[in-house]
Amino acid sequence: MKSYLKMSKEELASEIEALRKEYKKYQSLELELDMSRGKPCREQLDLSMGLMDALNSDADLSCEDGTDCRNYGVLDGIHEAKVLIGDMMENNPDNILIYGNSSLNVMYDQIARSFTHGVMGNTPWCKLDKIKWLCPVPGYDRHFGITEYFGIEMIPVPMSVNGPDMDMVEKLVASDEAIKGIWCVPKYSNPQGYSYNDETVRRFARLKPAAKDFRIYWDNAYGIHHLYDDHQDYLIEILAECKRAGNPDLVYKFSSTSKITFPGSGIAAIATSANNLEDIRLQLTHQTIGHDKVNQLRHVRFFGDIHGMVEHMRKHADIIRPKFEAVEKIFDENLKGLEIAEWTKPNGGYFISFDGLEGTAKLIVDRAKKAGVKLTPAGSTWPLHKDPKDNNIRIAPTYPTLEDLKTAAKLFTVCVRLVSAEKIYENFGKNEKVEEKKKEVKKA
Ligand SMILES: Cc1ncc(COP(=O)(O)O)c(C=O)c1O
């Protein structure tokens, strides 16, 4: 396909005319499709229906150590759940604290407690003038939503295929005591599907923060969410690496079974150093007597062990891999070579990150909406919803059926082409004109 950037004005005009006709055809279909949120689809949820049979009224609800799961207590979570989640997170059960049904909730709590009571004896953040946070971009909108809610100043840090710009991270963290944290989705990142390389993880573990209460918020939400058996990303385990580097308390690691079993009815956990855990427990005792142990037991009985969980993830992959591949194929067929867009091809996770021409993301999302396809709002992948280039869109292929997804992806590419062609057409010759003007001014 001929690059839009190399087309004459006439060629562009006829391309726009054809695309408008195609767009109208889609509009007449009265579609109602949703590619906006990273939710598992129905078939994926069906995979975990066995959870409902794992326990019944005849079941013995005692743990291996005799604890009756029906009753109060066990703040940390039951041991067998710590073993299972420990294997999932690649951490020792002693470093794990099991929470409730959402890891985002755990992250929110960590920040809330840091504000009200401080981190390991340091001044509570509410008593400080300013708190700042590093935000790799594009990133996860709900992370940015938490830091925004607490009035934290967010500093965008560019992401590359290897992770955040570590020169920038090291420099900022070492020089500014107001910087207290960084959001990281280190494996199959939201939205790019990138995984941090070894050097990035090693540099994270060796950060020298000016603030003693700086913590890396390592949200490994997609740790075992591979799309392929043979092409899997590998991530160095950060807790062990921090320990090796002599920085054992530097990181809070988060995860959950949200996209393994039922989002909202799974189990979430934090893995961190003994010192951090002690600090968390001190505060947590005032918050709860213990989380849902019956659900913890249900998950353990359903999976058996980590091998059961890995096998289960293969079934998820079998359902969603064709969806990712369908989107990639449609993007390749309809956008490749036009020089108007780039997109990621992840080996796992839940998203594809799409970059269009500058100043087109909002228009593309709007056009898609008017033809019945809901996308994540443009700007969501940036703090305060402010994408300075207005060109990034997060694509979430998992939720729609394969057929719906194909239709949505095709319409999306029509919107991308139409908006981009119109933009190039509008600006046609402007650059040349600016150059001519400059020459005239010079001559004068
Ligand atoms: C990176 C990341 N972290 C956390 C979550 C939410 O996890 P939970 O359901 O455990 O709160 C999501 C959901 O999309 C996510 O993408």
The ligand as a MOL file (V3000), in Angstrom:
LIG
                    3D

  0  0  0     0  0            999 V3000
M  V30 BEGIN CTAB
M  V30 COUNTS 16 16 0 0 0
M  V30 BEGIN ATOM
M  V30 1 C -1.6460 -3.5620 35.4390 0
M  V30 2 C -2.8910 -3.8800 36.1670 0
M  V30 3 N -2.8950 -3.9230 37.4980 0
M  V30 4 C -4.0070 -4.2050 38.2010 0
M  V30 5 C -5.2050 -4.4340 37.5660 0
M  V30 6 C -6.4180 -4.7080 38.3800 0
M  V30 7 O -6.1720 -5.7850 39.2030 0
M  V30 8 P -7.1680 -6.2200 40.3580 0
M  V30 9 O -8.3810 -6.7630 39.7280 0
M  V30 10 O -6.3750 -7.2370 41.1180 0
M  V30 11 O -7.4580 -5.0080 41.2020 0
M  V30 12 C -5.2620 -4.4050 36.1630 0
M  V30 13 C -6.5270 -4.6120 35.4550 0
M  V30 14 O -6.6780 -4.3400 34.3070 0
M  V30 15 C -4.0770 -4.1140 35.4590 0
M  V30 16 O -4.0690 -4.0520 34.1160 0
M  V30 END ATOM
M  V30 BEGIN BOND
M  V30 1 1 1 2
M  V30 2 1 2 3
M  V30 3 2 2 15
M  V30 4 2 3 4
M  V30 5 1 4 5
M  V30 6 1 5 6
M  V30 7 2 5 12
M  V30 8 1 6 7
M  V30 9 1 7 8
M  V30 10 2 8 9
M  V30 11 1 8 10
M  V30 12 1 8 11
M  V30 13 1 12 13
M  V30 14 1 12 15
M  V30 15 2 13 14
M  V30 16 1 15 16
M  V30 END BOND
M  V30 END CTAB
M  END
